[in-house]
Amino acid sequence: MLTIIIPTLNESKSGYLKKLLEAYKPTEKIEVICVDGGSLDSTLELIKEAGVRLIETRLASRAARLNAGIQEAKYEMVLLNHPRSLIEIAGINALSKANKDLSWGAFTHRFDNSHPLLGFTSWYSNHIRGDKRGIYYLDHCIFAKKQILLEIGLLPAIDIFEDTELCLRLNKKAKGIRLPYISETSAIRFETAGLYSQAIKNQYLKWLYYFNRSDKKMNSMYEKGLELNTEYKKNKKQK
């Protein structure tokens, strides 16, 4: 049995939420929860039309929305599904049947754009950062048993790199497993900001993270002009 949690915030522009909701149908063994952070576009309408469970909040950070969903999950295995990542249905079915064999892990990442830079990014995140270091970003769609998530204190209350910190906590419990099924992720951030510009920004932010810079300042830099994971202007006012 499986609970799929999708953190949403103004998701209609990418078109991925509609794909997810059409693909992931709730059944007796699969629960789908969307935790929304105050969408102002057609996101809520899409969720309500799909007939999945909706939790409406004013939580600004993606981590906080995921935590709200985890606490409400009714099944043992919890899948943290990036709102712009679509897992092949064979992977969803395999995960829902493999609860006893898996503590935590993630799916195999691939962008929906075939550019060589993005291909290398996916390869590195799968085989180097993932397999060798045990660090997966949310667009891999991380999964874990609810009890383990509760034991480690859920996701940390930070605005960016919460997925990295989550994996570091999970690694203390068990080694993560990367399943071979594809998590296809929208390249909208790269396509909007520019492939190489976004790649350079990503590497710069990683250095800032390793030097313990402010998560709010890093996230403001990451989201500025896109506002895909959090609402930049809202966060700016809260500082």
N, C-alpha and C positions, 0 to 999 in steps of 0.2 A: 504494500500500500504506500502511496506517495502523496505528499502535499507539495504543490508547485506554488511558489510565492513570486509575484512579479511586482517590483516597486515602480510605480508610475508617476510621471509628472510631465504633462503636455506632450504626450507621445504620438499624437496623430500625424505630425509632420514627417516622420520617418516611414510611416506605413507598416512598421514591424509589429506593432501591438495588434493590429487587425489580423495579421498572419498568425501570430501566436494564439489568439483567441479562437481562430477558426481551426487551428491544428490541435490544440489542447482541449479536448472535450472532457468535462467532469464525468466521472463514472462512480460506481460503488467503491472502487479502489484508488481512484485518483481525484484529489481535491485541488481546485485552482483558486488561489486567493490573490486579488490585486489590492495592493495597499497604495492609495493615492495621496500625494502630498499637496493637493489643492490645485488641480489642473483647471485651466481656464479655456482650453480648446474643447474638442469633441471627445477627449479621452474617456470621460465618465459615461458618455452615451454609448461608446463602443463596448465598454465593460458591461453595462447594464443590458445591452442587447444580446451579449454573449451568454448571459445567465450564470456567470461565475460569481463567486463571493467577492464583495467589494467592502473594503475598510477605508473610510474617508478620514483623513487626518490633515493637520497643518504642519506636519513634520518636514522640516526643510531638507534634512540630509537623507541620502539613500540608505545609509546604515540604520538610521532610526526607523525608517519604513520597513526594512527587512526584519528588524528585531520585533516590530509590532506583529508582523505576519508569523514569525516563528513562534511567538508566544500563543498565537491563536491556532496553530497547526494541529490537526487532530490525528495525523498519521505519524508513524515512527520515522520514516525517511523524509527529509525536507530538501527540496531543490530550490536554490536561490537563482531564479531565472532572470538574467539581464533583460530589460525591456526591449532591447534591440538585437537579441540573439535568439535564433530559432533552432531548436534541437530536432534532429530527425526522429520521427515517431518510433522507430525501432529502438532508439536510445531511451526514450521515455518508458517504453514497455519493458526493456531490459532492466532499467533501474527499479521500476515498481515491483519486479519479481526477485530482485537480488538483495533485498534488505538484510538478510542474515549474514551475507558474505562481505558486506562493505561497511566500513566505519565512516569514511568520507572520501571525497575525490572530486573530479571535474570531467568535463567532456573535452573532446579534441577541437581546438579552435580553427576557424577558417573565416576569412573575410568574404563578403559578397562581391568584391572587386578583385580582379586577377592581376593587379599590378605587382611587379617583382618585389618592390619594397614591402608591400603588404604580405606577400607570400613569405618573405624572409621573417617578417615580424611574427607571423603565426608559427612558423617553424621554430623560431627561437623560444617563443612562449610555451610551445608544446614540449619540446625536447630538452631545452636547457633550463629555463626558469622553472618549468613544470616538473619534468621527470627527474632532473638532477637536484634541484633545490626545493621542490615541493611547494612552490609559490604559483598560484593560479589567480588570474584576475577574474572579476565577476563575469566578463563576457565568455569565459569558459563554462559558465553556469555551474558553480560549486554546489555540491550536495553533501549532506551529512545527516547523521541520526540526530533527532531532536534532543535526546538526552545529552549527547556529547556537546551540542551547542549550548545547552543550558549550563552544563558543568564548566565550560570555559568562559562563561559570562557573556555569551552572544557576540555580536560584532561590536568593536570598540566605538565609542561615541566621537568619531572624527569625520571630517567632511571628505577626505580623499585618502587613498591607500588603505581604506578599511578592509579591502579584500586581502591585501598583503598581510596585515596584522592578524586577520582571521586565520589565514593559513599557518602563520607562525604559531598561533595558539593550538590549532588542530594538529600540527606536526608533533607537538609534545604528547599527544594522545596516541597517535598511530600514523603510519605512512599513508599518504593519500594515493589514490589510484586514478590514473587517467584512462577513462573509457574510450574505445576507438570510434564511437559514434560522434558525428560532427555537430558542433555548435556554430552555425553560420551567423556571423555578426555583421551588422550594417557598418559600412565604412564612412558613414555620413560625417563624422568628426574630421576625418582626414580629407574628404572631398570638399568640405566647406572651408576648412582652414588652409588647405594646401597640403599635399602628401608630405613633402619634405619639411615644411614649416611645423606641421604637427608632430612629426617624428622627432625633430630637434627639441621641441617643447617637452615632449614626453621624457626624453633623456635628461633634460635640465631639471625637470620636476623630480625625477628619481634621485638625482644628486642632492636636491634640497631635502628630500625625505630622509636620506641617509645622514644628513647633517642636522636632523631634528628641527627643521624649520616649521613655522606655524601651518597647521593643516588648513586653516581658514584662508590664509594668504595664498597657499598653493592651490587650493580649490578655486579661489577667485580667478587666478591666472588660467587655470585649466578650463573653467567654464565661460570666461569672458567672451562675449560675442556669440555663444552657442546655447548656453543654459540647457544642457541636455540632462544632467544628473541632478542639479540643484538650481535654484533660482538665484542667479548671481546678484541681481539688484537687491533682492530681499536680504541676502547675507551681508551685503555691503552696508545696508542700513543698520543691521544688528551689531556691527562692530563697535 
